[in-house]
Every structure is written in structure tokens, then in C-alpha cells.
């Protein structure tokens, strides 16, 4: 879906935009599952894999929903909206929910606990359901506390950019499974420090994440 179309639909769905407000029920996709984090650099050399959870919450408006609720949209914009196959939209309040949580007790030398938030992101579905391949990119911020027997303890706190590829399998209208990978690039932070960025081989600057998500779609009613 083009970014212009997403911006248009987001505006149309804001409360008060429609001439006549009404109660509307839309499916919300709640997804969570295990994740493996790879902190490339000295952390990876010490302990390659850290564990945690990935979380996703968003409204999913498919072509059938858009057609059934076309009267929500102004007449002049209706054609554009109905040309969309699917819209996935997360209101700003949902950005307070972490995109992922690091819960990684020490199994070799290092433990790590923290979270990543994704305040801004845009996605593109390359194939339609029931097997949907999508790509998305966004801005993120991560905090993680690293405690180690071999590395210096570190409060990692950095903004970054994330690229993600996701393959989703729709097993029913209300249950889906997806697998994916994302790469996050950060302003480098040297282990054991907060402000130092060099040398790069002693810094955290790239984190890979593999994940498995279980999706549950539930109805949610709101006034539009």
C-alpha cells in the first residue's frame, strides 16, 4: 500500500472526520511470540543469542471491510479507498506498547533485559493473504541493560532504524502465524560506556532479530 493512501485513510479514520459519527466494529490483530536477538559485535562473540518476545497490535481492514463501510468515507475519496486490498493501522497510543522485549537470563556469560519501541513505521504488503509477504521500515529506540562476567556492564540506550521482512500464514479468519527477521542499525555505543562510539568492533551498532508470532484477531468497536 502506498504511503499516500495510508496517510489518507488514517486521516479519514480519525474520530470526527466523518460527517455522521457511528459505532463501527473492526478486527484488531493482537500478535506475540518468541524472538531471538543477535547483538553483533563483542556481545555476539561472548554470547551469540539472546531471547525475548515480539509484540504487535494493529487494526486490519481488508477489502471486504472497506466495501461494507464505504459510507464512512467522503464520496470523492471512496474510489481510492475501495481500490486498496488491505489497510493495517496502529493508532499513536499503541506506540507505547514495546515492539519487542528482551528477557535473556545468563546461560553463558551475559544476561540482558530491555525493550524496543517503534514510534514510526511504514509497511508494504507484497502478496495478499492467505500467504502474505510484507516489508516495513521504521524508527526505533532501544534500552537494554547488559550484565556480564566477561564484558563491562552496560546501559545500552540508542535510537536507530529498522528494516523488517515478514511472512504471514492465515490459517483462519481469527488465527494466523508469521515468521520474520528484522535488522536494526543504531548509533554505535561502545560496551561499558554511554557516549563513546568507537572503535566500532567494541560497540553495539547492529541487532538482528528472528521471531515467530501467533496472531489472534478480535473485534473492537469504536466511534467514527
N, C-alpha and C positions, 0 to 999 in steps of 0.2 A: 504494500500500500504506500502511495506517495505521501511525503511529509505534509504537503499542502492539503491533501484530503484529510489526514489525521487532524491537522490544526482546525480545519473547517468543522469536522464532526465534533471535536472536543468543545468548540465554542457553542455549537448547536445543542449539545447535551448539558450545558451548564443550566442550573435552575434559573428560571425567569426568562430565558431566551425565547421559549415558545410563547406564542400569543395566548394560548389556553393551557394552563398547567393541569396535569393529570397524574394519577398514580400509574407507574409503569414498572413491570417486573422484568428483570433481565438476568441472564445467567452470569454468575461470578465464578471464576476459576480459582480455586484455592489449591496450591501445589506445594509439596515439601518432600524432601528426601535426602539421602546421604550424599556427601560431597568429599572429594579428596583434593587437598591443596598441595601444590608443589612450589615452594618458595625457592626459586632458582638462585644460586649463589652459595654463600657459606652455610646457610640453613639447610639447603638441599644436600650438600656434601655431608653434613652432620646427621641429618635425618630426612630422607627423601620425601616422605608422605606425611602430611598432617590431615586430620579428619575434622568433619563438621557437618553442617546442614545447609541446604539451599532452600529458599522460600520464594514463592511468587503468589501474588494476589492481583487479579485484574478482571474487569468485565469483558465478556466475549460476546460480541454482537455479530451473528452470522447473517447471511443474505436473507434467510427466512425471517429472522427477527426484524431486520431493516425494512423488509417489504411489509410485514404486519404492522409496523409502527411508522410508516412513511408520513402519516399526518402530523408527526412531531416536528417535521422539518418544513421550512418555508418552501412554497411552491417552486421558486426559482432555483433552489438548491437540491430539490428532490431527485432530479436525474443523476446528479453526481453521486449522491449518497447511495442510490439503488444500484449504481454501477460497481460498487465495492463488493467484494466477495466476503470480507470479514473485517471487523474492526476490533482491536484489543486496546483497552483503555484503562489506565490506573489513575484515579484522582490524586491530587497532590498529597492529601492526608495519608495515603497508603505508602508514600515515600518514607514515612517514619519507620516503617517495618524494615528491618535489615534484609538486604538481598541474600546475604549468607552469614552464617555464624560459625566461627572456628572454635571447636571443642576438641582439643587434641592433648590428652594426657601424655606424659613422658613414657615412651616404650623403648627408647634407646638412651639418648642424652638430653633431649629437648622437649619441653612442653610449650604449647601456645594456645592462647584464648583471646578471642576478639570478634569483631563483626565488620561487615562491609555494607555501606548504604549506597544506593544508586539514585540520586535526586533527579537525574535527567537521562532519558534514554529514548531511542527510536529504533523500530524494528521493521523488517520487511519479510513477509511470507513468500517463499519461492514456489511452494507447491501447496495445493489445497488439502484439507482433511479428506480422508481419514489418516493419511500419512503426510504430515506437514513438516517441511524443512524450512527453517527460518534463520535469518541473520539479524543481529541487532548490535548497536553500539551505544555507549553512554559514558557519562562522567560519574566517577565513584569517589568515595572516601573510605579509608580503612583504618581502624585502630586494632592493634594486636599486641599483647604482652608476651614476650618470649623469655622463658626461664630455662637456663641450660647449664649442664655440668662442664661443657667444653667451649661454649661461646659466651660472650658477655651478655648479661641480661639486658633486654632492650624493650623500650616502649616504641613500637613502630606506629607512626601516625603520618599518613600521607594521602594527598589527593592523587587521582590517576584517571586513566581512560581504559575502557574495557570493550573488547570485541567478543562476540558470542555466536556460536552455531548450535542449533537445537533441532533434534529430530523427534517429532511427537507422533504417537500412535493412538488414534481414537478407538478404544475398544467398545465404548457405548456412548450414549448421549451425556452420561454423567460421570464416566470414569475414563481417564486417559493415562498414558505412561510416556515419559520423554527421557531421552538421554542427551547429554550435551557437553560441550567444552567451551571454556572461555579463557582468554588471556588478558591479564590486567597489567598495564605498564604504569609505573609510578615515578615520581621524582625520587631519585636514589636516596637511600638512607643507610649510612654505614652502621653496621651492627655494633651495639654498645654506645652509640651516640644518638643525638636527636637532630643536630643541624648539619653534620658533615655528610657530604655526598660522594666523596672519593676516598680511596680508589674504588672503582666500580666492582671489582672482584671480591670486595669485602662488604658489599652493600646489598640491600634488598631493593630490587627495582622491577622484577618481573615475577608475577604469581600466576601459575596455571591452575585451572580448576576443572575436574571431571565430576559429573553428577548424574544421578538418577532421580527423577521426580515422579511422584504419584499425584495425579490431578483429580480433584473432586469438584464437580460443577453443581452449584446450589443456586436456587432462585433468590434474588434480592429485589425488594420493592422500594422505589424511591419516587419522589415527586419531581416531575419535569415540566 
